[in-house]
Amino acid sequence: KELLHMIGGFGLQNKVEELRKRKGLNQEEFAKAIRVSRQTVSSIENGKYNPSLDLAFIISDFFEKPIEDIFIHERKRKNEK
């Protein structure tokens, strides 16, 4: 499941939930592995929170994937709503 988040004209899709589930982890287990709260994981997955660059790299390292394969940034065109 990919989520599309719009903030200030920019979109951020992330595959955190999909990748976490592929590894067979629940949110609590994943949160402990990357040293954040379960609520932070939930907020990232639900698009309510964009992780810091440091946290994005920690997540990238955990999944052994390039950061751009997990967090995909898209500029919103001015004529889109």
C-alpha positions, 0 to 999 in steps of 0.5 A, spaced: 500 500 500 503 506 497 500 513 500 500 519 497 501 525 502 501 532 500 504 538 504 505 545 501 505 543 494 509 537 494 507 529 494 511 524 498 509 517 497 512 512 502 512 504 502 514 503 509 508 499 511 509 495 505 516 493 506 515 492 514 509 487 512 514 484 507 519 483 513 513 480 518 514 485 523 508 489 526 509 496 528 512 495 535 517 490 533 519 495 527 519 501 532 524 498 536 528 496 531 529 503 528 529 506 535 522 510 535 515 509 538 510 505 535 506 512 534 511 515 530 511 508 525 504 509 525 504 516 523 509 515 518 505 510 515 499 514 515 502 520 512 501 524 518 508 525 519 514 526 514 521 523 517 527 527 518 532 526 513 536 522 519 530 517 520 529 516 513 536 514 512 535 509 518 529 506 515 533 506 508 538 502 512 534 497 515 530 495 509 537 495 505 534 499 500 535 506 497 532 512 500 528 514 494 525 507 493 522 508 500 520 515 500 518 518 493 518 525 492 513 528 487 512 536 485 505 538 485 504 542 478 501 548 479 494 547 476 493 541 480 489 541 486 
